[in-house]
Amino acid sequence: MTLLVELATPPQAVIFDMDGLMLDSERALLGCLAQAGTEAGYVLPEAFLLSLIGSSDALTRQRIAEQVGADAVDALLQDSYARYERLVAAGVPHRPGIIDLLDTLVAHGVPRAVATSTRRPLALRKLESAGLLRYFEHVATSSDVAHPKPAPDIYLLAAARLGVEPRHCLALEDSPTGVRAALAAGMTVIQVPDLLQPDADVRALGHAIAGSLHDVRGLLLPLLGAPVAAQHAAG
């Protein structure tokens, strides 16, 4: 079910999660992890893999070690990340609607930043190879803060770098972990689920849930007025 709420005012900035929201990277990474596990003789159930979505690198490592053993986790992760790096180099596919949404925000002069749990070097490579880095004034990553999502730190940093108060920011997220982080930062949140559909506990958080980024664009368009170029021409 798609649930959208009306926004009273246009956001002064939009802050984007990366994996699973803009890039179809979570599906790719979990596939690499499953393949590496199978070839190493480990079974990583789908439910377990999905539970890793939105987790920090440290928590992901800890949980995989609980499945395969502390002695095996480094080799397994090294193999899966090597597979994933090859996909990143080729350009991770976009989630539907991301380019239309970003182009719309650029045309209306709405500031944009990324808030991702991915470490900075990999985050920048993924955004660059996918052709998205040029859309953002700032990229806030887990390398830049003391506490990863669901703590609000990454979102608060992104807002600070844009110079916009968190309460005036719209955050776009796909995972429950990210939704909690953005809400804790005091932002308006729209969740666009990918692999994980929100359960009753997540829906009870009270944020908006959209079926796609196309829906998000449709919600924002009536609030944004004329594009910046048109405003200048009229002036």
C-alpha positions as CSV (number, residue, x, y, z in Angstrom):
1,M,0.0,0.0,0.0
2,T,1.2,3.5,-0.9
3,L,0.7,6.1,1.8
4,L,1.6,9.8,1.1
5,V,0.9,12.7,3.3
6,E,0.6,16.3,2.1
7,L,3.5,18.5,3.0
8,A,2.5,21.9,4.4
9,T,5.5,23.8,2.9
10,P,8.2,23.0,0.4
11,P,11.4,21.6,1.9
12,Q,14.3,23.9,2.0
13,A,16.6,20.9,1.3
14,V,16.3,17.3,0.4
15,I,18.7,14.7,1.8
16,F,19.0,11.3,0.1
17,D,20.0,8.0,1.4
18,M,22.1,6.2,-1.2
19,D,21.9,2.3,-1.2
20,G,18.4,1.0,-2.0
21,L,17.0,4.5,-2.5
22,M,19.0,5.9,-5.4
23,L,21.0,2.9,-6.4
24,D,19.9,-0.7,-6.8
25,S,23.0,-1.6,-4.8
26,E,21.6,-3.5,-1.8
27,R,20.2,-6.2,-4.1
28,A,23.6,-6.4,-5.8
29,L,25.6,-6.5,-2.6
30,L,23.5,-9.2,-1.0
31,G,23.7,-11.2,-4.1
32,C,27.5,-11.0,-4.0
33,L,27.5,-12.0,-0.4
34,A,25.2,-15.0,-1.0
35,Q,27.4,-16.1,-3.9
36,A,30.6,-15.9,-1.9
37,G,29.0,-17.7,1.0
38,T,27.7,-20.5,-1.2
39,E,31.2,-21.0,-2.8
40,A,32.8,-21.1,0.6
41,G,30.3,-23.7,1.8
42,Y,28.1,-21.5,4.0
43,V,24.3,-21.0,3.7
44,L,23.2,-17.5,4.3
45,P,19.4,-17.5,4.4
46,E,17.5,-14.8,2.6
47,A,15.9,-13.6,5.7
48,F,19.3,-13.1,7.3
49,L,20.6,-11.2,4.3
50,L,17.6,-8.9,4.3
51,S,18.1,-8.2,8.0
52,L,21.5,-6.7,7.2
53,I,20.0,-3.9,5.1
54,G,20.8,-0.5,6.6
55,S,23.4,-1.9,9.0
56,S,26.8,-0.3,9.5
57,D,29.9,-2.1,8.3
58,A,30.8,-3.0,11.9
59,L,27.4,-4.5,12.7
60,T,27.3,-6.3,9.4
61,R,30.7,-7.9,10.1
62,Q,29.6,-8.9,13.6
63,R,26.3,-10.5,12.4
64,I,28.0,-12.4,9.6
65,A,30.7,-13.7,12.0
66,E,27.9,-15.1,14.2
67,Q,26.7,-17.0,11.1
68,V,30.0,-18.3,9.7
69,G,32.5,-18.0,12.6
70,A,35.0,-15.3,13.5
71,D,37.8,-17.2,11.6
72,A,35.9,-17.2,8.3
73,V,34.3,-13.7,8.2
74,D,37.3,-11.8,6.8
75,A,37.8,-14.1,3.8
76,L,34.1,-14.2,3.1
77,L,33.7,-10.4,3.2
78,Q,36.8,-9.9,1.2
79,D,35.5,-12.2,-1.6
80,S,32.0,-10.6,-1.6
81,Y,33.4,-7.1,-1.6
82,A,35.7,-7.9,-4.5
83,R,32.7,-9.1,-6.5
84,Y,30.8,-6.0,-5.5
85,E,33.7,-3.7,-6.5
86,R,33.5,-5.0,-10.0
87,L,29.8,-4.1,-10.2
88,V,30.5,-0.7,-8.8
89,A,33.2,0.0,-11.4
90,A,30.6,-0.8,-14.1
91,G,28.1,1.5,-12.5
92,V,25.4,0.3,-10.1
93,P,21.9,0.6,-11.7
94,H,19.6,3.4,-10.6
95,R,16.4,3.0,-8.7
96,P,13.4,4.0,-10.9
97,G,12.7,7.7,-10.9
98,I,15.9,9.0,-9.3
99,I,17.1,11.1,-12.3
100,D,13.7,12.7,-12.9
101,L,13.5,13.6,-9.2
102,L,17.0,15.0,-9.0
103,D,16.5,17.0,-12.3
104,T,13.4,18.5,-10.8
105,L,15.1,19.6,-7.6
106,V,18.0,21.1,-9.6
107,A,15.6,23.0,-11.8
108,H,13.9,24.5,-8.8
109,G,17.1,25.3,-6.9
110,V,16.4,23.0,-4.0
111,P,19.7,22.1,-2.2
112,R,20.6,18.4,-2.1
113,A,22.9,16.2,0.0
114,V,23.6,12.5,0.5
115,A,23.5,10.8,3.9
116,T,24.8,7.3,3.7
117,S,26.0,4.5,6.0
118,T,28.6,3.6,3.3
119,R,32.2,4.6,4.0
120,R,33.3,7.8,2.2
121,P,35.7,6.3,-0.4
122,L,33.2,3.7,-1.6
123,A,30.3,6.1,-1.5
124,L,32.0,8.6,-3.7
125,R,33.0,5.8,-6.2
126,K,29.5,4.5,-6.4
127,L,27.9,7.9,-6.9
128,E,30.5,8.9,-9.5
129,S,30.3,5.7,-11.5
130,A,26.5,5.8,-11.5
131,G,26.6,9.4,-12.7
132,L,24.9,10.9,-9.6
133,L,27.7,12.6,-7.7
134,R,27.3,15.8,-9.8
135,Y,23.8,16.3,-8.4
136,F,24.9,16.9,-4.8
137,E,26.5,19.8,-3.0
138,H,27.6,17.5,-0.1
139,V,28.0,13.8,0.8
140,A,27.8,12.8,4.5
141,T,29.0,9.3,5.2
142,S,29.7,7.0,8.1
143,S,33.3,7.9,7.8
144,D,32.4,11.4,8.9
145,V,30.6,10.8,12.2
146,A,31.0,8.9,15.5
147,H,27.7,7.1,15.4
148,P,26.1,5.5,12.3
149,K,22.4,5.1,11.5
150,P,20.0,4.7,13.4
151,A,21.8,7.5,15.3
152,P,20.9,10.9,13.7
153,D,24.5,12.0,13.2
154,I,24.8,11.5,9.5
155,Y,21.6,13.4,8.8
156,L,22.5,16.2,11.2
157,L,25.9,16.5,9.4
158,A,24.3,16.7,6.0
159,A,21.9,19.4,7.1
160,A,24.7,21.4,8.7
161,R,26.8,21.2,5.6
162,L,23.9,22.5,3.6
163,G,23.2,25.2,6.1
164,V,19.6,24.2,6.6
165,E,17.9,23.4,9.9
166,P,16.9,19.8,10.1
167,R,13.3,20.6,10.6
168,H,13.2,22.2,7.2
169,C,14.8,19.2,5.5
170,L,13.0,16.3,3.7
171,A,14.8,13.0,4.1
172,L,14.3,10.2,1.6
173,E,15.0,6.7,2.9
174,D,14.3,3.0,2.0
175,S,15.3,1.2,5.2
176,P,13.8,1.2,8.7
177,T,17.2,1.9,10.1
178,G,17.6,5.0,8.0
179,V,14.0,6.2,8.7
180,R,14.7,6.1,12.4
181,A,17.9,8.1,11.9
182,A,16.2,10.8,9.9
183,L,13.3,11.0,12.3
184,A,15.7,11.3,15.3
185,A,17.4,14.2,13.4
186,G,14.0,16.0,13.4
187,M,13.4,15.8,9.7
188,T,10.3,15.1,7.6
189,V,10.7,11.6,6.2
190,I,9.4,9.8,3.2
191,Q,10.3,6.1,3.0
192,V,10.5,4.5,-0.4
193,P,10.9,0.8,0.5
194,D,13.0,-1.5,-1.7
195,L,13.8,-5.0,-0.5
196,L,12.3,-4.5,3.0
197,Q,8.7,-3.6,3.3
198,P,7.8,-1.7,6.4
199,D,6.1,-3.8,9.2
200,A,3.6,-2.5,11.7
201,D,6.3,-1.2,14.0
202,V,7.9,0.9,11.2
203,R,4.5,2.2,10.0
204,A,3.8,3.2,13.6
205,L,6.7,5.8,13.4
206,G,4.3,8.1,11.6
207,H,6.3,9.0,8.6
208,A,5.1,9.0,4.9
209,I,5.6,5.9,2.8
210,A,5.7,6.1,-1.0
211,G,5.6,3.4,-3.7
212,S,8.3,5.0,-5.8
213,L,10.5,8.0,-6.4
214,H,8.1,9.0,-9.1
215,D,5.4,9.3,-6.4
216,V,7.8,11.5,-4.3
217,R,8.3,13.8,-7.3
218,G,4.6,14.0,-7.8
219,L,4.1,15.0,-4.2
220,L,6.8,17.8,-4.4
221,L,6.0,19.3,-7.8
222,P,2.9,21.3,-6.7
223,L,4.9,22.8,-3.8
224,L,8.0,23.9,-5.8
225,G,6.4,26.6,-8.0
226,A,8.1,27.6,-11.2
227,P,11.7,26.4,-12.1
228,V,14.5,28.8,-11.2
229,A,15.2,29.7,-14.9
230,A,11.5,30.6,-15.4
231,Q,11.5,32.8,-12.3
232,H,14.6,34.6,-13.5
233,A,13.0,35.1,-17.0
234,A,9.8,36.5,-15.4
235,G,11.9,38.8,-13.3
